[in-house]
C-alpha cells in the first residue's frame, strides 16, 4: 500500500515512519526545516501541513494517509496551534476526499477525550463524548477540535479511523513530545526539587513502540470509522515515581509542591522563557494537567486489533537501559 505520512519528524512519528517503511511504500510530507537524520528510506515531499495545495499534491497517488503532524509545544502562539492542529487536519481531510483514499488514519490524543476523574470508575475509553470545557492549554483545545473534525468526516462517509495514544514514553528523540523521558532526565539530574500532583492521581503510560504497533494494526485491520485508544498501564503518580526510583537507582523527591505555589513559579518561568528564549520546565498549564486523572481503557484495541501493550515496569526498564547505553543516565 502506498501511504502518505505526516509528522514523521516528531517523537512518535519517527518511530511510526520506520514501522510503515518496513511494510509499505512510504511518502513523507516534511517541512523544509525538518530534521531528516534517522528517517527511513522514503519518498520525501516538502510542504507545510497547513497548506492545502501542498497536502493535496503530497497525497496524489496514495492509497492511505496517516496524519500524525501536530504542534506539540510548551510555548507557541494560539494562532499557530490553530493553524497547524486544526487547519492542517482540515487540509488532510480535504486531500483524502479529493483523492478518494481507502484509509485516513488520524493520530489524535488522549487529551482530546479530556480528564477522566468524572468517568465511570474514574476512567474513559474512546467512546467518550467530551463537551466544550475549560481548556487546560491550546494543545488540548485544538487537538479536540481536530478530533471532532475527523469524526464528522467519518460520519459523512470518509473511511477515517482515529487513534488516541495516552502518555507516550520510550527511546527516541528528546522533542517536546517526549515529555516523560525529558522528565526522567530532570529527575536524574536533580532538577526537580519537588513533585507536582497528588500521589493518588492516575495516569496511563504507553511505550512508544506499543503505540506504533497499535497504529500499524489499525491501518491494516481497523474498522472504517473506528476509534481506538492506545494505552499501556494506568498507575498512580506515587507508583510511577517509586518505579523510577527502583529501576533507575536514583532518589526521587518526596516533597510535593502545593498547586498555588507551583502555578506562581510556573507563571514566572513561562514569562522568563518568553523574554530570554528557551523552554520552561514548569508552566501554569502543566500544573493544571497534574491536577487531573488521565486513566483510560484500551479494550476496543485489544479486542479488534490484537493490541497487547507491555507493562510500565517493562517499558521503563527498556527506556532506562537505552538512556544508560546512550550515556545519558547516571
Order of alpha helices (4+ residues) and beta strands (2+ residues): beta-alpha-beta-beta-alpha-beta-alpha-alpha-beta-alpha-beta-beta-alpha-beta-alpha-beta-beta-alpha-alpha-alpha-alpha-alpha
